[in-house]
Amino acid sequence: MAYVALLAGVLAGCSEAADDKEDAKSSASASASAGQVAERGDSIGAAGSACELPVSFDLAKDWEAEAIDSAVIESAAARDKASSTDSGELEDEISEEILDSVLRQGPVAAACEVDAKPAGYVGFLRIWTGEPGADDARTVLEEFVAAEAGASEAKYSSFTSGDLEGAEVEYVVTSELLDETKKESAFAVATPDGPVVVHLGGMDTEEHEKMVPAFELAKKTLQTV
């Protein structure tokens, strides 16, 4: 379907080809210890930035952000479905499930994707936003992790950045298809405009750990807009 290709362009997967991984390894710096902060690049979140969000924070140098308009993608999907004459009901249900899993996770929806590849890594920071509500950051984060297939061993903690108090988590995700387990991280804050979750994935645990300084930079510079 046409919108599947659209999704692929907007939310590129982390499962890059092996040669991409080797290219990334050759240009990436050595793995940094937890807590180290990356060199600053652009900032996102404020009006006029690549992604306008309820919060703003700095990106690591050379990381590139692109806004995700879920409404536009869902509209394209609906038009594609309406114009299709040979798709059966089962295919439509599967397509809608895939669309929902890509654009939504628990109580939040995809709002921005920050690509690490220009900096020499294979992975993304993805920012998810939700509707205003009574849930605190820890609750939102727990629901976010619970909605990810294969997630386990979640370890939660709290943090403070400026006037914001949030929750963060480290966990592992096991892919039944690939029979592989990798580390992932996320943090969440609650704002008057709704919750925000910032998630760091990566092709594998090794690549994830190389990108942790970018995640730490985002958390350290986080503030409301």
Residue pairs with C-beta under 8 A, 6 or more apart in sequence:
1 77
1 80
1 81
1 84
1 87
1 95
2 76
2 80
3 73
3 76
3 77
3 80
3 95
3 99
4 95
4 98
6 73
6 76
7 73
7 98
7 99
7 102
10 66
10 68
10 73
10 113
11 68
11 102
11 103
11 110
11 113
11 126
12 113
12 115
12 124
14 122
14 123
14 124
14 201
14 202
14 203
15 203
16 24
16 122
16 203
20 117
20 122
21 122
21 203
21 207
23 120
24 117
24 120
24 121
24 122
24 207
26 120
27 120
28 119
28 120
28 121
28 210
29 120
29 210
30 210
31 206
31 209
31 210
32 38
32 209
32 210
32 212
32 213
34 212
34 216
35 216
36 212
36 213
36 216
37 213
37 216
37 217
37 220
38 60
38 61
38 213
38 214
38 216
38 217
39 60
39 61
40 58
40 59
40 60
40 61
40 217
40 221
41 58
41 59
41 60
41 61
41 62
41 63
42 49
42 50
42 58
42 59
42 63
42 65
43 49
43 56
43 57
43 58
43 59
43 221
44 50
44 51
44 53
44 56
44 57
44 59
44 65
44 112
44 114
44 127
45 51
45 52
45 53
45 54
45 55
45 56
45 57
45 225
46 52
46 56
46 225
47 225
49 56
49 65
50 64
50 65
50 66
50 67
50 112
51 65
51 66
51 67
51 111
51 112
51 127
52 67
53 111
53 112
53 127
53 129
53 196
53 225
54 129
54 191
54 192
54 193
54 194
54 196
54 224
54 225
55 164
55 189
55 191
55 196
55 222
55 223
55 224
55 225
56 221
56 222
56 223
56 224
56 225
57 198
57 217
57 218
57 219
57 221
57 222
57 223
58 217
58 218
58 221
59 65
59 114
59 125
59 214
59 217
59 218
60 116
60 119
60 211
60 213
60 214
60 217
61 119
62 118
62 119
62 120
63 114
63 115
63 116
63 118
63 119
63 125
63 214
64 114
64 115
64 118
65 112
65 113
65 114
65 115
66 112
66 113
66 114
66 115
67 111
67 112
68 103
68 110
68 111
68 112
68 113
70 103
70 104
70 109
70 110
70 111
73 99
73 103
74 99
74 103
77 95
77 96
77 99
81 87
81 92
81 95
87 95
102 110
103 109
103 110
104 110
105 128
105 144
105 147
105 148
105 197
106 140
106 143
106 144
106 145
106 146
106 147
107 130
107 133
107 135
107 140
107 143
107 144
107 195
108 128
108 129
108 130
108 140
108 144
108 195
108 196
108 197
109 128
109 129
109 130
110 126
110 127
110 128
111 127
111 128
111 129
112 126
112 127
113 124
113 125
113 126
113 127
114 124
114 125
114 126
114 127
115 124
116 122
116 123
116 124
116 125
116 211
116 214
119 214
121 202
121 207
121 210
121 211
122 202
122 203
122 207
123 200
123 201
123 202
123 203
123 207
123 208
123 211
124 200
124 201
125 198
125 199
125 200
125 211
125 214
125 215
125 218
126 198
126 199
126 201
127 196
127 197
127 198
127 199
128 144
128 196
128 197
128 198
128 199
129 194
129 195
129 196
129 197
130 140
130 194
130 195
130 196
130 197
131 194
132 192
132 193
132 194
133 194
133 195
135 143
135 190
135 195
136 167
136 190
137 165
137 166
137 167
137 188
137 189
137 190
137 195
138 156
138 158
138 167
138 188
140 167
140 188
140 190
140 195
140 197
141 156
141 167
141 168
141 169
141 186
141 187
141 188
141 197
142 154
142 156
144 186
144 188
144 197
144 199
145 151
145 154
145 169
145 171
145 186
148 173
148 184
149 173
150 173
150 174
150 175
150 176
151 171
151 172
151 173
151 184
152 171
152 172
152 173
152 174
153 171
153 172
154 169
154 170
154 171
155 169
155 170
155 171
156 167
156 168
156 169
157 167
157 168
157 169
158 165
158 166
158 167
158 168
159 165
159 166
159 167
159 168
159 187
159 219
160 166
161 219
161 220
161 221
161 222
161 223
162 222
162 223
162 224
163 223
163 224
164 189
164 191
164 222
164 223
164 224
165 189
166 187
166 188
166 189
166 190
166 219
166 222
167 187
167 188
168 185
168 186
168 187
168 188
168 219
169 185
169 186
169 187
170 183
170 184
170 185
171 183
171 184
171 185
172 181
172 182
172 183
172 184
173 181
173 182
173 184
174 180
174 181
175 181
175 182
180 204
181 205
182 201
182 202
182 203
182 204
182 205
182 208
183 202
183 205
183 208
183 209
184 199
184 200
184 201
184 202
184 208
185 199
185 200
185 208
185 212
185 215
186 197
186 198
186 199
186 200
187 197
187 198
187 215
187 219
188 195
188 196
188 197
188 198
189 195
189 196
189 222
191 224
198 215
198 218
198 219
200 208
200 211
200 212
200 214
200 215
201 208
202 208
202 209
202 210
202 211
